[in-house]
Amino acid sequence: MERPDVGGTRWAAMSPALVALVVAGGLVAAATVAVFLWSERTAGVLAALAGCSLLWGGALATRRRDPLLLFLDSVVDRAFDGCLLSAIALQLRDSDTVAAAAAAIALVVSFVAAYERARGQSLGYPVEDSLVTRTARYGLVALGLLIPELLSATMFALAALMALAAAVRASQVAKQERE
């Protein structure tokens, strides 16, 4: 593993990605607070900004192939789903049980799909994370918060998307195992 050099050039080269990912983490936290204050549109805007920052930081991290940046990208990505989907489920549990259940289902399926990818990679299978899937995840959460009338539909769409991603990842590993 690469270590920072005395002059700090590694850290300087990492800084745009690092800044984007740290900013994304802060935006995820702010969006989560906004959900609990039930300021839907504010939460939606913050979630959209967090998603954009995550996409940019993740692209920079992938291009640099720096293990620390890739790790941070993965952690903030999981925080996006964990914080926002659980906040939505908790906030709506009494007022809109369908949307709350859909958010909880989306959260579980999202973590199963992420676990399949991480576990598959740790076992040596090349299981990729799609930029399209990431963009759709961030977009669906932001859209549901920006337009509360669509929240149930976007949460079910997110659950379906992540179930499809989990199925594809499981089939990738199974296919590679058979070969």
Secondary structure, DSSP 8 states (H G I E B T S, - for coil): -----TT-HHHHHHHHHHHHHHHHHHHHHHHHHHHHTT-HHHHHHHHHHHHHHHHHHHHHHHHHT-HHHHHHHHHHHHHHHHHHHHHHHHHHTTT-HHHHHHHHHHHHHHHHHHHHHHHHHHTT------HHHHHHHHHHHHHHHHSGGGHHHHHHHHHHHHHHHHHHHHHHHHHHHH-
